[in-house]
Amino acid sequence: MFDVNLINGIALAFEGDAVYSMYIRRHLLMQGLTKPNKLHQEATKYVSAKAQANLIEAMLEQGLLTEREQGIYKRGRNAHSYTKAKNADIVTYRMSTGFEAVMGYLHLNQQIERLEELIAWSIDFIEQE
């Protein structure tokens, strides 16, 4: 067994990106969306760097994250990536990476109830805007 705490922020974000995207895709399908263009258009509202940066900012402001999750966010945000978001500035991209790192950390640690709690909060937050 490997220690999730030893995984770097970029690798956690790699996992978190896939997991969060899967939950969002499932949510959109359950809403009755089936046309590929519409699905992609709607998914962007949830999974873009800008959307994820807004989500993590709101989570931090509202004190939703545990101390450990805040540390994971910072690890992901501060990690040096050699890639850049197509449609976001570096600060937004790094915040988004931190958001994904939290999702990846929770998934790899099998904290599924907590993961789903934060994802449900994220969906509600975006749909209220």
C-alpha positions as a Markdown table, in Angstrom:
| # | Residue | x | y | z |
|---|---|---|---|---|
| 1 | Met | 0.0 | 0.0 | 0.0 |
| 2 | Phe | 1.2 | 3.5 | -0.8 |
| 3 | Asp | 1.0 | 6.6 | 1.4 |
| 4 | Val | -1.3 | 9.2 | -0.2 |
| 5 | Asn | 0.4 | 11.8 | 2.0 |
| 6 | Leu | 3.6 | 11.3 | 0.0 |
| 7 | Ile | 2.0 | 12.0 | -3.4 |
| 8 | Asn | 2.9 | 15.4 | -4.9 |
| 9 | Gly | 0.2 | 18.0 | -5.6 |
| 10 | Ile | 0.2 | 17.6 | -9.4 |
| 11 | Ala | -0.3 | 13.8 | -9.1 |
| 12 | Leu | -3.2 | 14.4 | -6.7 |
| 13 | Ala | -4.7 | 16.9 | -9.1 |
| 14 | Phe | -4.4 | 14.4 | -11.9 |
| 15 | Glu | -6.5 | 12.0 | -9.9 |
| 16 | Gly | -8.9 | 14.7 | -8.8 |
| 17 | Asp | -9.5 | 16.1 | -12.3 |
| 18 | Ala | -10.7 | 12.7 | -13.4 |
| 19 | Val | -12.8 | 12.0 | -10.4 |
| 20 | Tyr | -14.5 | 15.4 | -10.2 |
| 21 | Ser | -15.2 | 15.3 | -14.0 |
| 22 | Met | -16.8 | 11.9 | -13.7 |
| 23 | Tyr | -19.1 | 13.1 | -10.9 |
| 24 | Ile | -20.0 | 16.2 | -13.0 |
| 25 | Arg | -20.7 | 14.2 | -16.1 |
| 26 | Arg | -22.9 | 11.8 | -14.2 |
| 27 | His | -24.8 | 14.8 | -12.7 |
| 28 | Leu | -25.4 | 16.3 | -16.1 |
| 29 | Leu | -26.6 | 13.0 | -17.6 |
| 30 | Met | -29.0 | 12.5 | -14.6 |
| 31 | Gln | -30.4 | 16.0 | -15.5 |
| 32 | Gly | -31.4 | 14.5 | -18.8 |
| 33 | Leu | -28.7 | 16.1 | -21.0 |
| 34 | Thr | -27.6 | 13.8 | -23.7 |
| 35 | Lys | -26.4 | 15.9 | -26.7 |
| 36 | Pro | -22.6 | 16.0 | -26.8 |
| 37 | Asn | -22.3 | 19.7 | -27.5 |
| 38 | Lys | -24.7 | 20.6 | -24.7 |
| 39 | Leu | -23.0 | 18.3 | -22.3 |
| 40 | His | -19.6 | 19.8 | -23.0 |
| 41 | Gln | -21.0 | 23.3 | -22.8 |
| 42 | Glu | -22.6 | 22.6 | -19.4 |
| 43 | Ala | -19.7 | 20.7 | -18.0 |
| 44 | Thr | -17.4 | 23.7 | -18.6 |
| 45 | Lys | -19.5 | 25.6 | -16.0 |
| 46 | Tyr | -18.3 | 23.1 | -13.4 |
| 47 | Val | -14.9 | 21.9 | -14.5 |
| 48 | Ser | -13.1 | 24.9 | -16.0 |
| 49 | Ala | -10.1 | 26.4 | -14.2 |
| 50 | Lys | -12.1 | 29.5 | -13.5 |
| 51 | Ala | -15.1 | 27.6 | -12.1 |
| 52 | Gln | -12.8 | 25.4 | -9.9 |
| 53 | Ala | -10.9 | 28.5 | -8.7 |
| 54 | Asn | -14.2 | 30.2 | -7.7 |
| 55 | Leu | -15.3 | 27.0 | -5.9 |
| 56 | Ile | -12.1 | 26.6 | -3.8 |
| 57 | Glu | -12.2 | 30.3 | -3.0 |
| 58 | Ala | -15.7 | 30.1 | -1.7 |
| 59 | Met | -14.9 | 26.9 | 0.2 |
| 60 | Leu | -12.0 | 28.6 | 1.9 |
| 61 | Glu | -14.1 | 31.8 | 2.7 |
| 62 | Gln | -16.9 | 29.7 | 4.2 |
| 63 | Gly | -14.5 | 27.5 | 6.2 |
| 64 | Leu | -15.7 | 24.3 | 4.6 |
| 65 | Leu | -12.3 | 22.6 | 4.4 |
| 66 | Thr | -10.5 | 20.9 | 7.2 |
| 67 | Glu | -7.0 | 21.9 | 8.1 |
| 68 | Arg | -5.7 | 18.8 | 6.3 |
| 69 | Glu | -7.7 | 19.6 | 3.2 |
| 70 | Gln | -6.4 | 23.2 | 3.3 |
| 71 | Gly | -2.9 | 21.9 | 3.4 |
| 72 | Ile | -3.6 | 19.6 | 0.4 |
| 73 | Tyr | -5.1 | 22.6 | -1.5 |
| 74 | Lys | -1.9 | 24.6 | -0.8 |
| 75 | Arg | 0.3 | 21.7 | -1.9 |
| 76 | Gly | -1.6 | 21.4 | -5.2 |
| 77 | Arg | -1.7 | 25.2 | -5.7 |
| 78 | Asn | 2.0 | 25.7 | -5.0 |
| 79 | Ala | 3.2 | 22.7 | -7.1 |
| 80 | His | 5.2 | 23.6 | -10.1 |
| 81 | Ser | 3.5 | 22.4 | -13.3 |
| 82 | Tyr | 5.0 | 22.5 | -16.7 |
| 83 | Thr | 1.6 | 22.8 | -18.3 |
| 84 | Lys | -0.7 | 25.9 | -18.5 |
| 85 | Ala | -4.4 | 26.2 | -18.8 |
| 86 | Lys | -5.6 | 27.3 | -22.2 |
| 87 | Asn | -8.2 | 29.8 | -21.0 |
| 88 | Ala | -6.9 | 30.9 | -17.5 |
| 89 | Asp | -4.2 | 33.0 | -16.0 |
| 90 | Ile | -1.6 | 31.3 | -13.8 |
| 91 | Val | -3.2 | 32.2 | -10.5 |
| 92 | Thr | -6.6 | 30.8 | -11.5 |
| 93 | Tyr | -4.9 | 27.7 | -12.9 |
| 94 | Arg | -2.9 | 27.1 | -9.7 |
| 95 | Met | -6.0 | 27.5 | -7.6 |
| 96 | Ser | -7.8 | 25.1 | -9.8 |
| 97 | Thr | -5.0 | 22.6 | -9.5 |
| 98 | Gly | -5.3 | 23.0 | -5.7 |
| 99 | Phe | -9.0 | 22.2 | -5.9 |
| 100 | Glu | -8.3 | 19.1 | -8.0 |
| 101 | Ala | -5.6 | 18.0 | -5.5 |
| 102 | Val | -8.2 | 18.0 | -2.7 |
| 103 | Met | -10.6 | 15.9 | -4.8 |
| 104 | Gly | -7.8 | 13.5 | -5.6 |
| 105 | Tyr | -6.6 | 13.3 | -2.1 |
| 106 | Leu | -10.0 | 12.4 | -0.8 |
| 107 | His | -10.6 | 9.8 | -3.5 |
| 108 | Leu | -7.2 | 8.1 | -3.0 |
| 109 | Asn | -7.8 | 8.1 | 0.8 |
| 110 | Gln | -11.2 | 6.5 | 0.1 |
| 111 | Gln | -13.0 | 9.4 | 1.9 |
| 112 | Ile | -15.8 | 9.0 | -0.5 |
| 113 | Glu | -18.5 | 10.4 | 1.8 |
| 114 | Arg | -16.5 | 13.6 | 2.3 |
| 115 | Leu | -15.6 | 13.8 | -1.4 |
| 116 | Glu | -19.3 | 13.5 | -2.4 |
| 117 | Glu | -20.2 | 16.1 | 0.2 |
| 118 | Leu | -17.8 | 18.7 | -1.3 |
| 119 | Ile | -18.9 | 17.8 | -4.9 |
| 120 | Ala | -22.6 | 18.2 | -4.0 |
| 121 | Trp | -21.7 | 21.5 | -2.4 |
| 122 | Ser | -19.9 | 22.5 | -5.6 |
| 123 | Ile | -22.8 | 21.6 | -7.8 |
| 124 | Asp | -25.2 | 23.5 | -5.6 |
| 125 | Phe | -22.9 | 26.5 | -5.5 |
| 126 | Ile | -22.6 | 26.6 | -9.3 |
| 127 | Glu | -26.3 | 26.1 | -9.9 |
| 128 | Gln | -27.2 | 29.0 | -7.6 |
| 129 | Glu | -25.1 | 31.4 | -9.6 |
